[in-house]
Amino acid sequence: MKKQLFPTGPFLVACLLMGSVALSSQWETVSAQALIAWLDTTEPPLVLDVRGRAAYHAGTIPGALNGGLEPKGYLPDGSGGALVLLTPEGADHVLTTAWVTRLVDAGHQVRVLQGGLAAWLAAGGEMETPEFSYTRPGSVPFLIPRGLCEGGEPAHVFE
């Protein structure tokens, strides 16, 4: 019978817990108070709401763009710049890390809003109920692929 040098169960749990704490320190955050002040400057950040379409349409930070739920989906324009990520309440560290990584790789300086929408409201932030999901002009253009339109030509290029 082999002798264990250390108990694997408690050790594994401790490593996982320490890892989840380390993950949250991988990205910069911004408080709701600081974001309110920042949005009132001449160079405000882009706020990207990644809580999903239903949550976005129920109410969001004024001027926020709907990024959807999946980090593989929406990507703001490639010119970079300051960006604040509005994540769902109790957001998964893995999903938040995926969003931050993708946006940083695209040249953005990303911060995550501490406490999400609840902290925003508690700090006196306003809400808007957008009628449509919209993208900021200059966002990554897309086109309708060939084959989906008559004659095999794109029907429209959106820029």
Backbone as a ProteinNet text record, in pm:
[ID]
protein_1_A
[PRIMARY]
MKKQLFPTGPFLVACLLMGSVALSSQWETVSAQALIAWLDTTEPPLVLDVRGRAAYHAGTIPGALNGGLEPKGYLPDGSGGALVLLTPEGADHVLTTAWVTRLVDAGHQVRVLQGGLAAWLAAGGEMETPEFSYTRPGSVPFLIPRGLCEGGEPAHVFE
[TERTIARY]
84.2	0	88.1	57.4	136.2	92.9	189.9	162.4	146.9	38	16.8	100	163.4	244.3	157.1	43	-49.8	-190.2	-288	-426	-468.8	-503.3	-534.5	-666.2	-768.9	-899.2	-894	-853.5	-846.9	-747.2	-636.2	-536.6	-595.5	-667.6	-728.7	-833.1	-915	-1016	-948.6	-842.4	-770.8	-711	-654.7	-596.6	-704.2	-819.2	-927.7	-978	-991.2	-1037.1	-935.9	-808.4	-705	-701.7	-724.1	-725.6	-838.4	-957.1	-1069.1	-1046.4	-976.6	-943.6	-843.6	-746.2	-644.8	-707	-807.1	-870.9	-934.6	-999.4	-1067	-968.5	-844.2	-744.9	-677.9	-718.2	-658.1	-706.2	-815.4	-865.1	-882.9	-877	-897.9	-1046.8	-1081.9	-1221.6	-1238.3	-1362.6	-1397	-1522.4	-1527.1	-1645.3	-1755.1	-1875.6	-1989.4	-1974.5	-1929.3	-1909.6	-1808	-1696.9	-1592.8	-1644.8	-1726.4	-1781.4	-1878.4	-1960.2	-2052.5	-1973.4	-1865.6	-1782.8	-1713.4	-1664.4	-1591.1	-1680.5	-1806.3	-1899.3	-1933.3	-1905.7	-1935.3	-1812.8	-1710.2	-1590.1	-1595.9	-1494.9	-1490.3	-1452.8	-1390.5	-1355.9	-1409.9	-1541.4	-1599.8	-1566.4	-1569.6	-1545.4	-1669.2	-1649.1	-1759.4	-1805.6	-1934.5	-1988.2	-2048	-1997.7	-2045.6	-2121.6	-2251.3	-2339.9	-2341	-2287.6	-2280.1	-2370.3	-2483.4	-2577.8	-2681.9	-2682.2	-2781.1	-2888.1	-2954.2	-3053.7	-3168.6	-3224.7	-3340.7	-3304.6	-3191.2	-3147.3	-3117	-3053.7	-3020.4	-3147.4	-3249	-3373	-3457.5	-3432.4	-3503.7	-3451.2	-3328.4	-3269.8	-3120	-3050.2	-2904.4	-2850.8	-2721	-2654.4	-2675	-2711.9	-2734.9	-2614.2	-2643.7	-2539.4	-2467	-2498.2	-2431.4	-2471.9	-2379.5	-2407.4	-2433.9	-2521.1	-2551.6	-2445.2	-2365.1	-2261.6	-2307.6	-2426.8	-2473	-2412.8	-2422.4	-2370.3	-2235.2	-2211.9	-2091.6	-1977.3	-1859.1	-1745.1	-1702.9	-1741.9	-1705.5	-1791.8	-1899.1	-1993.1	-1951.6	-1997	-1979.8	-1836.7	-1786.4	-1656.1	-1664.8	-1646.2	-1648.2	-1537	-1541.7	-1443.8	-1300.1	-1215.3	-1077.7	-985	-1037.5	-950.3	-909.2	-962.2	-924.5	-993.7	-936	-993.8	-1043.7	-1089.6	-1137.8	-1274.1	-1289.8	-1413.3	-1445	-1571.6	-1617.2	-1715.7	-1691.9	-1773	-1877.4	-2005.6	-2115.8	-2155.4	-2117.1	-2140.5	-2265.7	-2320.1	-2437.4	-2402	-2502.3	-2482.2	-2428.8	-2324.1	-2263.6	-2195.9	-2139.7	-2078.4	-1968.6	-1963	-1863	-1725.4	-1623.3	-1487.9	-1432.6	-1465.1	-1414	-1472.1	-1601.5	-1666.4	-1615.1	-1601.3	-1549.4	-1407	-1325.5	-1187.6	-1186.9	-1277.9	-1285.3	-1321	-1417.8	-1455.1	-1337.3	-1275.6	-1164.5	-1050.8	-1015.7	-905.8	-933.7	-1053.9	-1087.7	-1082.6	-1133.4	-1136.6	-997.1	-916.5	-778.4	-699.9	-719.2	-651.2	-690.2	-809.6	-855.2	-807.4	-730.3	-671.4	-743.6	-840.6	-916.7	-851.3	-867	-827.4	-954.3	-963.2	-1088.1	-1088.8	-1202.6	-1228.9	-1365.7	-1383.5	-1511.7	-1579.1	-1708.5	-1782.4	-1802.1	-1749.2	-1763	-1908.8	-1962.1	-2099	-2206.3	-2167.1	-2262.1	-2368.7	-2483.3	-2593.2	-2647.5	-2646.6	-2695.4	-2611.2	-2479.9	-2391.7	-2413.3	-2435.9	-2461.5	-2585.6	-2693	-2816.6	-2798.8	-2728	-2703.7	-2622.7	-2536.8	-2454.5	-2530.9	-2655.4	-2735.6	-2728.4	-2675.9	-2668.3	-2806.2	-2821	-2948.7	-2957.3	-3078.5	-3103	-3171.3	-3147.5	-3221.9	-3276.9	-3392.8	-3453	-3443.5	-3342.5	-3323.9	-3436	-3475.2	-3576.6	-3515.6	-3392.7	-3325.5	-3185.4	-3132.2	-2989.8	-2922.7	-2827.7	-2762.1	-2611.4	-2542.9	-2397.9	-2349.6	-2241.2	-2182.8	-2125.1	-2144	-2080.4	-1929.7	-1875.1	-1733.2	-1706.2	-1811.9	-1793.7	-1756.1	-1709.9	-1666.9	-1780.5	-1760	-1868	-1893.6	-2011.3	-2042.7	-2123.1	-2132.7	-2213.7	-2290.6	-2396.2	-2474.5	-2396.9	-2361.8	-2277.4	-2340.9	-2253.5	-2301.4	-2381.8	-2475.3	-2557.2	-2685.9	-2691	-2813.8	-2901.6	-2849.8	-2922.1	-2931.5	-3017.7	-3030.1	-2902.3	-2862.3	-2745.2	-2613	-2615.8	-2491.4	-2413.5	-2472.6	-2405.1	-2461.6	-2378.3	-2431.8	-2540.5	-2648	-2757.8	-2720.6	-2643.8	-2612.3	-2487.5	-2401.9	-2285.7	-2316.3	-2309.8	-2339.6	-2208.9	-2197.2	-2075.4	-2106.9
-118.6	0	124.1	217.3	338.5	438.3	511.4	614.5	748.7	820.1	951.4	1055.5	1143	1248.7	1363.3	1386.4	1489.3	1447.5	1493.8	1456.7	1525.8	1444.6	1500.1	1576.1	1529.9	1595	1739.7	1763.4	1901.6	1987.4	1926.5	2001.2	2046.9	1958	1991.4	2102.2	2093.6	2196.7	2331.4	2332.2	2456.7	2516.6	2432.8	2482.4	2543.2	2477.7	2530	2663	2672.2	2797.8	2909	2879.7	2980.8	3019.6	2925.1	2954	3046.7	3028.7	3116.3	3257.6	3271.6	3404.7	3470.6	3393	3447.5	3490.1	3415.6	3451	3589.2	3621.5	3750.5	3866	3840.9	3947.9	3959.6	3879.1	3884.2	4004.2	4062.9	4176.8	4296.7	4415	4538.3	4559.7	4626.8	4656.9	4807.7	4850.6	4990.7	4993	5084.2	5096.1	5169.7	5153	5220.4	5372.4	5421.1	5566.5	5619.7	5546	5589.2	5586.1	5485.9	5477.1	5592.4	5627.7	5740.7	5866.5	5891.7	6009.5	5998.1	5879.7	5856.1	5877.2	5834.3	5849	5995.1	6082.2	6224.9	6304.5	6236.6	6304.2	6318.3	6383.6	6401.8	6272.9	6178.2	6049	5934.4	5913.7	5806.7	5669.4	5568	5432.6	5377.7	5277.7	5201.6	5104.8	5096.8	4999.9	4886.8	4765.4	4647.7	4558.9	4547.1	4468	4324.8	4231.4	4091.6	4002.4	4060	3985.1	3911.4	3929.3	3863.5	3959.8	3923.5	4011.1	4046.9	3949	3976.2	4073.7	4051.8	4141.8	4280.3	4285.7	4413.3	4494.4	4429.3	4499.6	4532.1	4462.6	4493.5	4621.4	4659.8	4782.7	4769.8	4874.4	4872.4	5012.1	5025.1	5154	5234.5	5361.3	5442	5439.2	5410.9	5406.8	5273.5	5178.4	5047.7	4972.8	4895.4	4810.8	4669	4599.1	4460.3	4371.9	4305.9	4217	4073	4042.1	3903.9	3828.6	3698.1	3615.2	3552.9	3524.2	3450.6	3542.4	3523.9	3607.1	3589.3	3479.9	3456.9	3538.7	3597.2	3667.7	3808.9	3903.3	4045.7	4091.6	4177.4	4239.4	4385.4	4478.3	4620.5	4651.2	4769.1	4805	4777.9	4752.7	4714.6	4829	4950.2	5063.3	5067.6	4976.3	4971.3	5080.2	5112.8	5214.6	5155.1	5243.7	5201.6	5134.6	5025.9	4948.3	4896.5	4909.1	4855.4	4743.7	4630.8	4511.2	4502.2	4499	4480.1	4333.6	4258	4113.8	4080.2	3959.4	3919.4	3904.8	3916	3896	3755.2	3742.8	3612.4	3551.7	3635.7	3588.6	3486	3388.5	3282.8	3340.9	3306.9	3358.1	3316.8	3197.8	3148.9	3231.2	3258.6	3337.5	3481.3	3540.7	3677.4	3683.1	3584.8	3579.4	3568.4	3489.3	3474.5	3607.8	3679.8	3811.7	3907.5	3917.6	4011.3	3978.5	3852.5	3810.9	3847.6	3818.7	3849.4	3999.1	4077.9	4222.5	4284.6	4235.1	4284.3	4248.5	4127.5	4086	4174.6	4234.8	4324.5	4467.7	4490.8	4621.9	4711.2	4659.2	4739.9	4735.6	4844.6	4848.1	4817.8	4696.3	4645.3	4653	4696	4690.7	4626.4	4556.5	4493.1	4577.1	4606.7	4685.4	4603.5	4654.6	4586.5	4587.2	4472.5	4463.5	4468.6	4485.4	4483.4	4591	4559.8	4655.8	4693.9	4601.6	4631.8	4742.7	4735.9	4840.1	4971.5	4963.6	5082.7	5156.2	5082.7	5142.3	5195.5	5120.8	5163.3	5292.9	5314.7	5435.6	5553.5	5532.1	5640	5648.8	5545.1	5543.4	5530.4	5591.3	5585	5458.3	5424.9	5308.4	5355.8	5280.6	5304.3	5170.3	5176.3	5056.2	5070.8	5007.4	5022.5	4954.7	5018.8	4959	4853.4	4875.8	4785.5	4756.1	4641.5	4617.3	4690.2	4772.2	4846.5	4835.1	4864	4865.9	5005.6	5041.5	5172.7	5179.4	5290.8	5304.4	5283	5211	5178.8	5041.5	4975.2	4839.3	4749.8	4631.8	4539	4517.4	4549	4531.4	4383.4	4354.6	4218.1	4224.1	4111.5	4107.3	3977.3	3978.7	3857.4	3771.3	3648.2	3564.5	3531.8	3504.5	3461.2	3333	3317.4	3196.7	3216.1	3317	3343	3444.6	3498.8	3601	3557.1	3621.9	3588.7	3623.9	3542.5	3569	3543.7	3495.2	3464.5	3586.9	3704.7	3827.5	3871.6	3933.4	3984.4	4087.4	4079.4	4174	4310.9	4311.8	4438.8	4421.8	4520.9	4522.8	4624	4579.6	4666.7	4717.9	4847.3	4906.2	4997.9
0	0	0	-92.7	-102.7	3.8	53.1	151.8	79.9	106.8	46.3	119.3	40.7	99.7	151.4	87.9	132.4	91	162.7	128.2	-1.9	-101.2	-233.5	-236.6	-168.7	-172.4	-125.4	1.4	49.8	-29.2	-71	-148.1	-280.8	-347.8	-475.7	-459.8	-357.1	-331.6	-304.8	-224.9	-195.4	-322.2	-409.2	-534.4	-624.3	-631.5	-713.7	-660.2	-528.1	-469.5	-491.9	-474.5	-497.1	-643.9	-732.5	-875.6	-912.9	-852.2	-886.3	-834.5	-722.5	-672.8	-766.4	-812.9	-903.4	-1035.6	-1082.6	-1208.6	-1203.4	-1091.3	-1083	-1082.9	-1045.6	-1046.7	-1183.1	-1280.4	-1413.3	-1492.4	-1455.4	-1531.4	-1439.6	-1500.2	-1425	-1406.8	-1298	-1272.1	-1258.4	-1261.9	-1240.4	-1153.5	-1056.7	-971.1	-1047.1	-999.5	-1062.7	-1052.1	-936.6	-919.3	-1019.7	-1036	-1129.5	-1273.1	-1306.6	-1441.7	-1469.1	-1371.2	-1388.1	-1423.2	-1350.2	-1376.8	-1512.1	-1545.5	-1669.9	-1792.4	-1782.2	-1894.3	-1921.6	-1824.3	-1838.8	-1885.9	-1937.7	-1986.7	-2138.4	-2193.3	-2339.1	-2411.7	-2342.1	-2402.9	-2317.6	-2321	-2239.1	-2297.1	-2213.2	-2263.7	-2333.7	-2414.8	-2471	-2362.7	-2336.2	-2240.8	-2322.7	-2300.5	-2372.3	-2274.7	-2296.3	-2211.1	-2264	-2184.7	-2228.5	-2141.6	-2099.2	-2016.7	-2098.6	-2229	-2314.6	-2359.8	-2468.5	-2531.7	-2438.6	-2367.7	-2281.9	-2170.2	-2105.9	-1998	-2052.9	-2169.4	-2232.3	-2259.6	-2316.9	-2350.6	-2227.8	-2116.7	-1992.7	-1928.7	-1962.3	-1910.1	-1898.8	-1940.4	-1939.8	-1913.1	-1909	-1891.5	-2019.6	-2009.1	-2129.6	-2224.8	-2351.3	-2453.9	-2465.1	-2377.3	-2382.7	-2508.8	-2560.5	-2676.4	-2629.4	-2699.6	-2668.8	-2732.3	-2649.8	-2700.2	-2710.5	-2662.9	-2661.8	-2544.6	-2548.4	-2439.3	-2471	-2596	-2635.5	-2675.5	-2617.8	-2655	-2800.7	-2862.8	-3003	-3098.9	-3048.8	-3134.6	-3167.4	-3089.1	-3117.8	-3089.8	-3175.4	-3153	-3193.7	-3098	-3135.7	-3234	-3292.1	-3394.3	-3348.8	-3444.8	-3417.5	-3382.2	-3365.8	-3335.9	-3189.9	-3109.8	-2968.7	-2889.9	-2777.1	-2691.1	-2561.9	-2475.4	-2344.1	-2357.1	-2285	-2290.5	-2151	-2110	-1982.3	-2010.6	-1950.1	-1970.3	-1859.6	-1897.7	-1803.7	-1810.4	-1708.2	-1706.1	-1626.2	-1645.6	-1567.9	-1419.7	-1334.3	-1191.3	-1168.7	-1089.1	-1061.5	-1182.9	-1268.1	-1393.5	-1366.2	-1451.6	-1445.8	-1479.2	-1399.4	-1421.4	-1557.4	-1600.5	-1729	-1843.8	-1837.8	-1942.7	-1942.8	-1824.9	-1816.3	-1869.7	-1835.2	-1885.8	-2037.6	-2094	-2239.6	-2305	-2248.4	-2302.2	-2294.9	-2177.1	-2158.2	-2253.3	-2264.1	-2351.1	-2496.1	-2543.7	-2683.3	-2710.8	-2618.2	-2637.5	-2626.4	-2533.9	-2521.1	-2646.8	-2698.1	-2821.4	-2939.8	-2934.5	-3041.7	-3019.6	-2912.9	-2890.5	-2791.9	-2720.3	-2624.6	-2486.4	-2412.2	-2271.6	-2192.8	-2141.4	-2085.1	-1933.3	-1881.1	-1737.8	-1719.7	-1609.2	-1577.7	-1469.4	-1487.7	-1389.8	-1262.9	-1151.3	-1022.3	-978.6	-945.9	-895.9	-1001.9	-1128.5	-1238.6	-1230.6	-1287.5	-1296.6	-1159	-1063.8	-928.4	-865	-880	-826	-899.5	-1030.3	-1111.2	-1057.8	-1034.2	-984	-842	-757.9	-619.5	-614.3	-713.7	-719	-779.8	-818.3	-875	-1025.8	-1090.6	-1236.2	-1298.9	-1414.6	-1486	-1569.3	-1608.3	-1694.1	-1821.4	-1929	-2051.7	-2097.6	-2160.5	-2216.9	-2368	-2428.2	-2572.6	-2650.9	-2760.8	-2846.7	-2936.7	-2977.3	-3069.6	-3019.2	-3059.9	-3041.2	-3155.4	-3124.4	-3230.1	-3213.5	-3320.1	-3313.2	-3345	-3284.9	-3305.9	-3446.8	-3518.6	-3650.3	-3637.9	-3733.7	-3729.1	-3671.5	-3624.2	-3574.8	-3691.5	-3661	-3764.4	-3863.2	-3992.2	-4089.4	-4117.1	-4163.6	-4202.8	-4331.4	-4399.2	-4519.7	-4523.9	-4602.3	-4620.4	-4719	-4681.1	-4767.3	-4901.7	-4999.9	-5131.6	-5117.5	-5204.8	-5201.3	-5124.4	-5038.2	-4964.4	-5036.7	-5145.5	-5220.7	-5366.2	-5440.8	-5581.9	-5655.8	-5747.4	-5829	-5759.1	-5635.2	-5565.3	-5521	-5527.4	-5484.8	-5349.9	-5265.2	-5137.2	-5163.1	-5085.7	-5100.9	-5046.1	-4937.7	-4875.5	-4789.7	-4791.8	-4703.5	-4594.2	-4468.9	-4355.7	-4298.7	-4287.4	-4230	-4116.4
[MASK]
+++++++++++++++++++++++++++++++++++++++++++++++++++++++++++++++++++++++++++++++++++++++++++++++++++++++++++++++++++++++++++++++++++++++++++++++++++++++++++++++

